[in-house]
Amino acid sequence: MSPAEKLAQGIAELRLELPDEARRRLLDYLALVRKWNKVYNLTAVRDEEKMISHHLLDCLAVVPHVAAARIVDVGSGAGLPGIPLAVALPRSQVTLLEASHKKAAFLRQALIELGVANADVVCERVESWHPQVGYDVVISRAFSALPEFAAAAGHLCAQGGVMAAMKGVYPHEELAQLPAGMRLRGVISLAVPGLGAERHLVMLQPG
């Protein structure tokens, strides 16, 4: 099965509807990650087939739960989940927040080469960045433990906004240590095609 076929099959299993142009952009994005990975060490996953399940489909699995007007990806790294979300949700405005100048340079170049107009890059530490307008969804993937994520990025939430943390196994211990002022809205179990591992999306709400 070709990478394009594997991606198409995974998208169908997730019951998402992505046009051909979006699928092409996602595959082009993976090609950019692989190209820049040699210099910038963006991801430990280097096999193209694994990258489709471990990166693209893993991120696309959260799309139905985080669709919103304004989304910020905290600690975006290689652009995960921010770039796949921006491609899959063209009506959303997605900010990729990344403290590393090297990775931010990659993200800016990727957005230009992919022609993704509904995303922008901010190179700042999350604790010290205070945008004028808050976000409907503050999402992270492998950024930190839940208590640290809530404490560091909670101020980015708009009123009524949510924090979404992509996790592997159900994070019982982390949930027990949430800071005051942060409540659990729910934990969604995700089935990621081809992954063969547990995935959960933890939804938190300030207030």
DRENMARMAR-392161 format. One record per residue (C-alpha): z, x, y. Coordinates in pm, 1 decimal. Example, Ala and Ser with C-alpha at 12.3 -4.5 7.8 and 13.67 -1.06 7.14 Angstrom:
2
780.0 1230.0 -450.0
714.0 1367.0 -106.0
This chain:
207
0.0 0.0 0.0
-100.7 138.1 339.8
152.4 164.3 627.7
-26.2 -122.5 803.5
-2.2 -340.3 491.3
364.0 -252.8 439.1
442.0 -342.5 799.6
246.6 -669.4 777.5
424.8 -765.0 455.5
765.6 -686.7 606.5
690.4 -889.5 920.1
586.6 -1183.1 700.2
909.5 -1155.4 499.1
1108.2 -1159.3 823.9
912.6 -1473.3 921.4
806.3 -1321.9 1250.7
474.3 -1385.3 1418.1
335.9 -1067.4 1573.9
-24.9 -1040.3 1689.1
-247.4 -760.7 1560.3
-212.6 -575.1 1891.8
167.2 -565.1 1855.3
143.1 -434.9 1499.1
-99.3 -165.1 1609.8
139.6 -59.8 1886.2
427.9 -35.1 1639.5
225.6 193.1 1410.0
112.4 400.0 1710.5
477.6 428.2 1812.3
570.1 566.8 1470.4
289.1 821.2 1502.9
435.7 934.2 1836.9
785.2 964.9 1687.5
649.9 1178.5 1404.8
453.8 1395.6 1648.9
744.5 1456.2 1887.9
1004.0 1477.2 1610.1
909.2 1836.8 1532.5
1021.5 1946.7 1878.3
1283.5 1691.3 1983.1
1445.6 1602.8 1648.2
1432.9 1230.2 1720.9
1507.2 1106.4 1369.0
1617.7 1239.0 1031.0
1377.6 999.2 857.5
1041.6 1176.7 836.7
852.4 991.2 564.0
612.4 738.1 719.4
674.8 471.5 456.2
1052.2 503.3 499.4
1014.2 492.0 877.0
853.4 148.4 850.3
1148.7 -1.4 661.7
1433.6 210.7 804.1
1315.9 195.2 1165.5
1055.9 -71.2 1244.4
1160.9 -351.3 1008.9
1530.2 -271.1 1057.9
1484.5 -327.9 1432.6
1250.2 -625.3 1399.4
1507.5 -803.4 1179.2
1727.9 -861.4 1486.1
1449.2 -1011.2 1702.6
1536.1 -1379.5 1641.4
1897.5 -1315.1 1738.9
1850.9 -1113.6 2059.8
1550.7 -1271.9 2232.0
1652.8 -1287.2 2599.3
1513.9 -1228.4 2947.7
1692.8 -895.7 3003.9
1787.9 -653.9 2725.0
1932.9 -302.7 2747.5
1923.5 -61.1 2452.8
2228.1 166.2 2487.3
2179.7 519.6 2354.0
1814.8 447.6 2282.0
1739.6 790.1 2130.9
1392.4 767.6 1981.9
1354.8 417.1 2127.1
1528.9 223.1 1851.7
1564.8 -69.9 1873.5
1436.1 -89.0 2232.1
1066.6 -13.1 2185.5
1013.6 -239.3 1880.8
1200.6 -515.3 2068.6
982.8 -470.8 2378.4
667.5 -487.7 2164.7
786.8 -794.5 1971.2
926.7 -972.6 2279.4
664.8 -930.2 2554.5
840.4 -1184.3 2777.6
1163.9 -983.5 2775.5
1237.1 -696.8 3012.4
1386.1 -410.0 2809.9
1569.8 -109.4 2953.1
1601.3 202.9 2737.3
1925.0 377.3 2838.5
1940.6 737.8 2717.9
2157.1 1025.8 2845.0
1944.2 1307.0 2696.7
1672.3 1424.8 2935.6
1453.1 1538.0 2646.0
1471.6 1203.8 2469.2
1425.2 1014.9 2795.9
1108.4 1220.6 2855.3
981.0 1114.4 2512.8
1062.2 750.3 2583.5
875.8 754.5 2916.5
572.0 916.9 2756.2
579.9 670.4 2465.8
582.9 367.8 2698.0
283.7 509.4 2888.4
81.4 595.0 2576.9
159.5 263.3 2408.0
90.7 59.3 2719.1
427.4 -118.7 2700.4
469.7 -264.1 3047.9
787.1 -470.2 2990.3
1018.1 -171.4 2934.0
1163.8 102.0 3152.2
1373.8 414.7 3092.8
1703.8 505.0 3259.7
1840.0 855.5 3198.3
2214.1 812.3 3258.5
2542.0 811.3 3068.8
2634.4 452.3 2989.5
2987.3 487.5 3133.2
2860.3 596.7 3474.7
2558.4 367.4 3511.0
2619.9 44.8 3700.8
2302.6 -160.3 3749.9
2293.9 -423.2 4024.6
2209.0 -698.6 3777.0
2373.0 -738.8 3435.2
2192.8 -790.4 3104.1
2175.4 -1093.7 2877.7
2186.5 -869.4 2568.9
2341.7 -522.3 2545.8
2231.7 -379.2 2211.6
2298.5 -54.0 2025.6
2196.3 101.7 1697.7
2411.8 387.7 1567.3
2549.3 449.3 1918.1
2920.7 451.3 1834.9
3198.1 255.5 1665.7
3244.9 -100.7 1793.8
3558.8 -31.8 2004.5
3386.4 257.1 2185.3
3066.4 56.6 2233.6
3260.0 -238.7 2376.8
3461.7 -16.7 2610.5
3169.0 196.9 2728.5
2899.0 -66.4 2770.8
3080.5 -395.5 2830.6
3023.3 -369.5 3206.1
2646.0 -396.4 3151.4
2678.3 -757.7 3033.1
2579.3 -1036.4 3268.0
2810.6 -1336.8 3285.1
2760.0 -1520.3 2957.5
2579.8 -1219.3 2810.2
2643.1 -1073.7 2464.8
2681.4 -730.4 2309.8
2490.4 -680.0 1984.8
2574.3 -387.3 1758.1
2348.2 -305.8 1463.8
2562.9 -200.2 1169.5
2532.1 -121.9 799.6
2817.6 -254.2 585.8
3046.7 -521.0 730.5
3265.1 -328.9 981.6
3608.8 -473.3 899.1
3811.5 -182.2 1042.2
3609.8 -156.8 1364.0
3640.9 -530.6 1427.9
4016.9 -506.8 1392.8
4023.9 -251.9 1678.4
3824.8 -436.2 1943.9
3966.3 -383.0 2294.4
4135.5 -659.5 2489.1
3889.4 -877.4 2674.8
3624.8 -855.1 2402.7
3593.1 -1132.5 2147.7
3388.5 -1159.7 1831.2
3112.7 -1416.2 1861.1
2983.1 -1370.7 1506.8
2848.9 -1133.0 1242.7
2497.7 -1198.7 1113.2
2394.8 -1065.6 772.3
2038.6 -930.9 781.3
1793.4 -880.1 495.6
1559.4 -594.2 587.7
1247.2 -574.0 367.3
1223.0 -251.0 169.6
1558.6 -117.6 284.8
1783.8 -188.2 -11.9
2099.8 -154.7 196.1
2342.8 -381.4 377.7
2271.5 -459.8 741.1
2476.6 -666.1 984.2
2439.9 -758.4 1350.3
2776.1 -787.6 1523.6
2774.4 -1014.6 1826.8
3050.0 -962.2 2084.6
3121.8 -1137.6 2412.6
3332.1 -1011.8 2704.1
3594.9 -1247.3 2836.5
